């Protein structure tokens, strides 16, 4: 749901008059700059200031108009969630000055423990400081791993490592750069331990997969909720950190083919915009080694992407695509196979990580769907309901199924859709439902 009022002053936003592209959230450049300055300058950083901000937001709530109420409750909810995380980090930091030892890390100690003067940060101050960077650090870990679950774990690992060397946290600007360095090396340590590599899907006996080439199978690939992205302005300095394009599933899957260190160099240089010297320092490399890794990573990434950027970069969903999503959900709920077929591109592809099922081409996918949507078939799966969602900057649908003989619709699958130039569905990536809560979706209806 998009608020129709300015996120800064609360005034009504001007009508878009049929324009496409990214929706504005501010009524003027002045409001946009004001909001940016507030986030970067006067936004609460300590826990006391955060509590005061929550109190202010509660006092500002008004029941009318509904769009203003929704915007206010959304901001309040985000602030309360942030305070909860601050409290949790402070509690965990206070329990131990961290019992986990450095022997679990294969990263050189000099990388995560730069010299600094003694810090006066308390556990609560440290928690508030690190929490202010949590979202962007989690997005960074997600790009590195391709897994939402792993990214959450690695954010906690990053903060624990930071707590061990918290004397380096002297100013907010330095903290952000240092946290990226720690997070990158935590991801590299994780990838060395797991040694995961993409494979090719294999044929499943008795299943018609279609005539297309078997796609890459990345069993750990998971979606990322758009609502968990850090807020950034299109003209702000952190735009690269939240670029929709670098979070799309196509791009994420291509990244997983890069060796971990090349992946880290490419993300730090081309996504986050660090210099060669900053990247080399973060990874404990020479500048020449960092540049060499980048030169190898770029062509490999290009080879793994499906053609020119215009062929796979989704951009802001169009009205036609939003209508197609609604038609997709309606067709499933009505068990209307013909309507579903009309929405699919001839070259549509379906994958279901981590499961082994895959289909290339409309005919193969329809053959798979036909018995599951037919109440007279012994393979009939059940009756569907859907809720819309957003994942990786793309439109998605959370599917709930009521199995025959039951009375409750339970979470079954999150379908993330990609469209072609004609607004037909060209790719469906179906994920398991355990991440529904991360998308604000219930587990049953």
N, C-alpha and C positions, 0 to 999 in steps of 0.2 A: 504494500500500500504506500503511495507517495503522498506526502503532505502537500496541500495546496496553499500553504502559507509560508512566508519567509522564516527560515530557521533562526534568524537573528532577531528581527523586530516583531514578527508575528503578523505582519500585514499580508493581505491577499497577494498571491503571485499573479503576474500578468498571464493572460491566456497564451497558449503556445501556438494557436492558429495553424495547426497542421504540421508544425515543424517536427522533424525527426532528430534523433540523436539524444545526447545526454540531457536529462531533465535538470532544470535549474532548481537550486534549493534556497537561493537568496534573491531578493527583489532588486538589488542594485549592487554595483561594485563596492560601494561604501560598506554595505552590510557584510559582504563577503570578506573584505579586508578586516572589518571589526571582529568577525568571528575568528579569523585566522590569528589576529593579534592576541585575542583572548586565550586561544588554545596554546599559543607559543609563549605568551608572556604572563598573563594574570591567572591562567587556569590553575586550580588548586593542585599543589604537589605534595604537601604534607597531609597526614591523616586528619588533623584538626580542620584544615581548610576543606578537605573533602567532605567531612561531616557538615560543615557550614554550608557547602554547596548543595548537599542533599536537602538540608532544611530550607534553603532558599527555593529549590525546585518544588518542594512540597507546598510552600506558601504561594507559589506562582500558578499552581494547578487551577484550572477553571473548567467547569463542565461543558461550556458552550463557547464557540462552535466545536463540533466533534473533532474536526481536523486539528484544532489547537490542543484539545485534550489529548488526542492520540500522540501528537508530537511531544507534549510535556511528559506524559507517562513513559514514553519511549526513552527520553533523556534521563528521567528519574530511575528507571529500571537499570539502565546502563551504569549509572553512578552507584547504585546500591550493589550491583554485581561487582563493580570495581572495588568498593569498600570491603566486600566479603573476601575477595581474593587477597587484598592487602592484609586483612586480619589473619588469613590462613598462612600467608608467607611469613608474617611476623611470628606467629605461633610456632611454625616449623623451625624458623631461624633461632628462636629462643630456646628450643628444646636441646639443641646441640649446635656447636659451632662447626659443625657438620661431621657426623660420624663416618661418612663414606670417605675413604682415603684416596690419595692420588694414584695408587697403584692400579686402579681400574682404567686409568687414562693412558693412551699411547701418545698423547700430545705433549710436546715439551713444556716443562713447567713455566719457562720464560714467556710462553705465549699467553697464558692465562693469569700470570702474576707479575704485572709490571711494577716497577718500584714507585712508591708514592709515600707521602707523609701520612702519619697516623690519622685515621678518620674518626670523627665524632658521631658518625651515624648510629643511631639506635636501631634495634630490630624493626621498629615501626617505621622509622624514616627510610630505612633501606627498602622495606617492602613497598612503601609508597613510591619511591623513586623507580624501582624496577617495574612495578605495575604500570607506570605511565608509558612504558615501552613494550608491554606484554604483547599487544596485538601485532605490532609490526615484527617483533621477534618471532612470534608464532607463524606468521606468514612466511618469513624467511626459512624457518625450519621446515615448513610444508613444501616450499619449493625444493629444498634440498632432498627431502625424503619422498614426496608424493603421497604421504599418509597423514591424515588428520590426527589419528590416534598417536602416531609416533611424534608428530610435531608438538602435541600437548605435553608428552613426556619429556621431550627435549627442552622445552621452555623451562620446565621445573629443574631439569639438570643444569641448564644455563644459569638459573638464579642461584642454585646451590653452589656452583663453582664460583659465581660472583661473590657470594657471601663469604667464601673462604678468603677471597682476596679483596674484600670490600674497601680496603684502604685506598684503592684506586679511584673510588667514586668521590670526586671532589666537586664536580660541576655537572649539570644536566647534559651539556653538549658532549663532554668527554664520556659520560656514562653510556650514551647511545652508541657511540662508535665502539667502545670497549665491549658492550654487550653483543654487538654483531660479531666481533672477533671471537668471543667465547662461544656464542651459539654456533658459528660456523665450524669451529673445531670440535664441539660436542657432536655435531652431525657427522663429521668425518670419522670420529671415534666410533660412533654407532654403526656407520656403514662398513667400517673395517671389520667390526664384530659380526655383522649379518651377512656381508658379501652377497647381496642380492643382485641378480641380473635378469633383465627381461628375457622371456622365452617366446617361442611361437606357439599359438594354439594348435592343439592336435585334434584330428577328427575323433568324434565320439561315435562308437559303433551304432549303426541303425538310425543315425540322425542326418538329415539333409542340411548341410551347412551352406549350400550355394556354390556357385562356380568361381567366386572371387578368391583372391589370395588370403590365406589365414592371417589374421591380424596379430600384432604383438600381444603377448599375455603378460600383464604386470599385475601380479596377484595382490600386491600391497596397495595399489592405487585406490584412493578414497576421495570423495568430494569435499569441498570446503565451502561452508555457508557464507554467503555474501554479507550477512548481518554481523559476522565476526571480523570483517575487514576494518582496519583503522580508518578513521575519517581523514580525508585529505581534499584539498581544493585542487581544481584542475590547473591553477597557476601557482600552487604552493611548491616548496622545495622537495616534498616527500612524495610527489606524484609517482615517481618510478617505483616506489615501494608498494604501491597499491594498484599498479597498472593491471587492468582487467585482462589484457592480452597475455601477460606472463603468468596468469593463474588459470587460463583456460586448459581444459583437460588435454587437448591436443598438444599444447606446449609442455605441460607437465609430463606427459608420457614420453615426449621426445627427450626431455632433460634426463630421464632415468637411464637413457642409453649411454650417457657420458660417464667416464670414470669419475669417482667422487671428487678428486682434486680439480679436475678440469671443470666439473659442474660448479664447484665452489668459486673458482676463478671467474667463470662466465657470469654467474649470478652477481658476484660482487662488482664486476666491471660493467657489464651490459645492462643489468637490471637495477642495481642500487647506485651505479654511477661512481664507484670509488675509483681513485686513480691507480695507476700501476704500482706506485710506491706504497699506497695504503693497502692494496690487496696483498702485495708481497709481505708487508709487515704483519698483516692479520694471519697469514698462513705460514709464517716462518720461512719464506722463500726469498730468493734473490729476485730483483725486478726482471732480469732476463728470463728466469724460470717461469715467473708468472705470465709474462708476455708469450712465451713459447706454449704454455698450457692453453692460453686463450686462442692462439692461432690454430691449435689442433681442435679445440672445442667448437669453434664457430662453424666450420664446414660439416662436422659430424652432426651438429644440431640441424643445419639446413637440410641435410640428406634425410633426416628422420621426420621432418615436417612435410605435410601433404601438399607440396607445391607452394606457389607464392603466398604471401601473407593474406592477400585479399580472398584466397580460396578457403582459409580456415579460421581467420580471425572474425569472431562473431560481432563485436561491437555492441552497442546498446540495442536490445531487442526492439524490433519494429512492432507496430500495431498488428500487422499481418501475422507475425510470429506469435504474438500474445494470443491472437484469435486461434491460431493453429494449436497452441497449447491447450486452450479451452476445448477445442474440438477433439483433441487427443484424449483428454480426460472424459469427455462426454461419450465418445465412441466406446471406450472401455466400459464405462458404467452401463451403457445400453447394450453391451455385447454385440455391437454393430461392426462386424468385420469389414464390410464394404466401406463404411465411413473411415475406418482405421486405414484401410489400404490406400484410399485416396490421399491421405496425408503423407504417405511415405514416398521418398525419392526412389527411383528405379535402382539406384546403387546404395541403398540404405545399408547400414552395418549395425549390428547389435552385439555387444559384449557384456559380460556379467562378472566382473572381478569380485571375488577371487575364484568364482565358479568356472568350470571348463566349457561352458556353453557359448557358442558364437554362431552368427549367421551373417552372410554377405549376400545382398541382393533382396529385392522386395519379395520375389516369389518364394525364396527359402524362408524368409521371416513369416510370411503369411501362412505357409504350410505349418509352421510351428505354432502360430497363434490360433489357427482354425479350431482344433479340438478343445483347446483350453477355454475358448469363448462360446462353445456350443453346449447348452445345458443337457442335450440328449447324448453327448459323448461321455464315455467312461473316464475320459481324461479332463472333463470339465473341472476348472480350478475353483470357481466360485464367483460371487458377485462383488463388483469392485466399486470403491469410492476413491476419490482423489482430492488432494489439497495442493495448490500451487506453491512453488518454492523457487529460490534462486541459489544456484551453486556455481562457483567458479566463473561468475559473471554471465552465466547461461541460465535459460529457463529450465525449470525442473518440475516434476510432479511426484508427490509422495503418494504411493498407492497402498490402499488398504483392501484386504479381501475378507469376505465372509464366506468361509468354506461351507460346502453343503452340510446341512444338519446342525449348523451353529447359528448364533444370533448376534455376534459381535464382529465388527470389521477390525481386523488386527493389521498392524503395520507389516507390509510385505516387501516393498521395493521402492527405491528412490531412482526415478528415471531422469537422467540429465540429457537434454536434447541439444543437438546442433542442426542448424538449418542450412540449406543451399541457397543460391542466389534467387531461386523461385519460391523461397519460403516453405519448401517441403523438408520434411525431417530426413536428414542424410546420415545421422548417427544417433544412436541411443546407447548410453552407458548406464547399465542398471546396477545399483549398489544395494547391499544388504541393509536392513532397517535399523541396526543398532545405533546409527548416528542421527536418527530422527530428532531426538531432543536437542541436538546441536543446531538444528534448523528451525527450532520452535514448533516442531510437529509432535502431536501426541502419539503414543504407541497403540492406541485403539480409539475407535469412534463409536 
